[in-house]
Amino acid sequence: MAVQLYRDEKLTLKQASDLADLCLEDFMKFLSEKKVSLINWNEEELQKELKNANSF
């Protein structure tokens, strides 16, 4: 349930890890094993981050 709610952007990563009763690191590993992205950016957020990265 925690994975689906995180995937649907209903919960933050921390909230989902708490719901799953896992520490954040273990929940992140679990998501990785399930091939769930840890980064849930929309296109606008991604473009902003890329622009910021290019300014370095």
KOLKOLFI-779368 format. One record per residue: residue in three letters; x, y negated, z negated of N, C-alpha, C in turn. Coordinates in nm, 2 decimals, padded with zeros to 4 digits, always signed. Example, Ala and Ser with C-alpha at 12.3 -4.5 7.8 and 13.67 -1.06 7.14 Angstrom:
2
SITE res   n_c1   n_c2   n_c3  ca_c1  ca_c2  ca_c3   c_c1   c_c2   c_c3
SITE ALA +01.32 +00.57 -00.78 +01.23 +00.45 -00.78 +01.32 +00.33 -00.78
SITE SER +01.28 +00.22 -00.71 +01.37 +00.11 -00.71 +01.29 +00.00 -00.79
! end
This chain:
56
SITE res   n_c1   n_c2   n_c3  ca_c1  ca_c2  ca_c3   c_c1   c_c2   c_c3
SITE MET +00.08 +00.12 +00.00 +00.00 +00.00 +00.00 +00.09 -00.13 +00.00
SITE ALA +00.19 -00.13 -00.08 +00.28 -00.24 -00.09 +00.35 -00.27 +00.05
SITE VAL +00.39 -00.17 +00.12 +00.45 -00.18 +00.25 +00.35 -00.25 +00.35
SITE GLN +00.23 -00.20 +00.35 +00.13 -00.25 +00.44 +00.10 -00.40 +00.41
SITE LEU +00.08 -00.43 +00.28 +00.05 -00.57 +00.24 +00.17 -00.66 +00.28
SITE TYR +00.29 -00.61 +00.26 +00.41 -00.69 +00.30 +00.41 -00.71 +00.45
SITE ARG +00.39 -00.60 +00.52 +00.39 -00.60 +00.67 +00.28 -00.70 +00.72
SITE ASP +00.17 -00.70 +00.66 +00.06 -00.79 +00.70 +00.08 -00.94 +00.65
SITE GLU +00.19 -00.96 +00.58 +00.22 -01.09 +00.52 +00.12 -01.14 +00.42
SITE LYS +00.06 -01.04 +00.35 -00.03 -01.07 +00.24 +00.05 -01.09 +00.11
SITE LEU +00.17 -01.02 +00.10 +00.25 -01.03 -00.02 +00.39 -01.07 +00.02
SITE THR +00.46 -01.14 -00.07 +00.60 -01.17 -00.04 +00.68 -01.04 -00.07
SITE LEU +00.81 -01.04 -00.03 +00.89 -00.93 -00.06 +00.90 -00.89 -00.20
SITE LYS +00.91 -01.00 -00.29 +00.92 -00.97 -00.43 +00.79 -00.92 -00.49
SITE GLN +00.68 -00.98 -00.44 +00.54 -00.93 -00.49 +00.52 -00.78 -00.45
SITE ALA +00.56 -00.75 -00.33 +00.54 -00.61 -00.28 +00.63 -00.52 -00.36
SITE SER +00.75 -00.56 -00.39 +00.84 -00.47 -00.46 +00.79 -00.45 -00.60
SITE ASP +00.73 -00.55 -00.66 +00.67 -00.54 -00.79 +00.55 -00.44 -00.79
SITE LEU +00.47 -00.46 -00.69 +00.35 -00.37 -00.67 +00.40 -00.22 -00.65
SITE ALA +00.50 -00.20 -00.58 +00.56 -00.07 -00.56 +00.63 -00.02 -00.68
SITE ASP +00.65 -00.10 -00.78 +00.72 -00.07 -00.90 +00.87 -00.03 -00.87
SITE LEU +00.93 -00.10 -00.78 +01.07 -00.08 -00.74 +01.14 -00.21 -00.76
SITE CYS +01.27 -00.20 -00.79 +01.35 -00.33 -00.79 +01.36 -00.37 -00.65
SITE LEU +01.39 -00.50 -00.63 +01.39 -00.56 -00.50 +01.49 -00.49 -00.40
SITE GLU +01.60 -00.45 -00.45 +01.70 -00.38 -00.37 +01.65 -00.25 -00.32
SITE ASP +01.59 -00.17 -00.41 +01.53 -00.04 -00.37 +01.41 -00.05 -00.28
SITE PHE +01.33 -00.16 -00.30 +01.22 -00.18 -00.20 +01.27 -00.21 -00.07
SITE MET +01.38 -00.29 -00.06 +01.43 -00.33 +00.07 +01.49 -00.21 +00.14
SITE LYS +01.56 -00.12 +00.06 +01.61 +00.00 +00.12 +01.49 +00.09 +00.17
SITE PHE +01.38 +00.10 +00.10 +01.27 +00.17 +00.14 +01.21 +00.12 +00.27
SITE LEU +01.20 -00.02 +00.27 +01.15 -00.08 +00.40 +01.23 -00.05 +00.52
SITE SER +01.36 -00.05 +00.49 +01.46 -00.02 +00.60 +01.44 +00.13 +00.65
SITE GLU +01.42 +00.22 +00.56 +01.40 +00.36 +00.59 +01.27 +00.37 +00.67
SITE LYS +01.17 +00.29 +00.64 +01.04 +00.30 +00.71 +01.04 +00.21 +00.84
SITE LYS +01.16 +00.15 +00.87 +01.18 +00.07 +00.99 +01.09 -00.06 +00.99
SITE VAL +01.07 -00.11 +00.87 +00.99 -00.24 +00.85 +01.09 -00.35 +00.84
SITE SER +01.07 -00.45 +00.92 +01.16 -00.57 +00.92 +01.16 -00.64 +00.78
SITE LEU +01.27 -00.68 +00.74 +01.28 -00.76 +00.62 +01.25 -00.91 +00.64
SITE ILE +01.26 -00.95 +00.77 +01.24 -01.09 +00.81 +01.11 -01.10 +00.89
SITE ASN +01.02 -01.17 +00.83 +00.89 -01.19 +00.89 +00.87 -01.34 +00.94
SITE TRP +00.96 -01.38 +01.03 +00.95 -01.52 +01.08 +00.86 -01.52 +01.21
SITE ASN +00.79 -01.62 +01.22 +00.72 -01.64 +01.35 +00.82 -01.71 +01.44
SITE GLU +00.78 -01.73 +01.57 +00.87 -01.79 +01.67 +00.92 -01.93 +01.63
SITE GLU +00.83 -02.01 +01.57 +00.87 -02.14 +01.53 +00.98 -02.14 +01.43
SITE GLU +00.96 -02.06 +01.33 +01.06 -02.04 +01.22 +01.19 -01.99 +01.27
SITE LEU +01.18 -01.89 +01.36 +01.31 -01.84 +01.42 +01.38 -01.95 +01.50
SITE GLN +01.31 -02.02 +01.58 +01.37 -02.13 +01.66 +01.44 -02.23 +01.56
SITE LYS +01.37 -02.27 +01.45 +01.43 -02.36 +01.36 +01.56 -02.31 +01.29
SITE GLU +01.55 -02.18 +01.26 +01.67 -02.12 +01.20 +01.79 -02.11 +01.30
SITE LEU +01.76 -02.08 +01.42 +01.86 -02.07 +01.52 +01.92 -02.21 +01.55
SITE LYS +01.84 -02.31 +01.55 +01.89 -02.45 +01.57 +01.98 -02.49 +01.45
SITE ASN +01.94 -02.46 +01.33 +02.02 -02.49 +01.21 +02.15 -02.41 +01.21
SITE ALA +02.15 -02.29 +01.26 +02.27 -02.21 +01.27 +02.37 -02.26 +01.37
SITE ASN +02.31 -02.31 +01.48 +02.40 -02.37 +01.58 +02.46 -02.50 +01.54
SITE SER +02.41 -02.57 +01.44 +02.46 -02.69 +01.40 +02.59 -02.68 +01.31
SITE PHE +02.62 -02.56 +01.28 +02.75 -02.53 +01.20 +02.86 -02.53 +01.28
! end
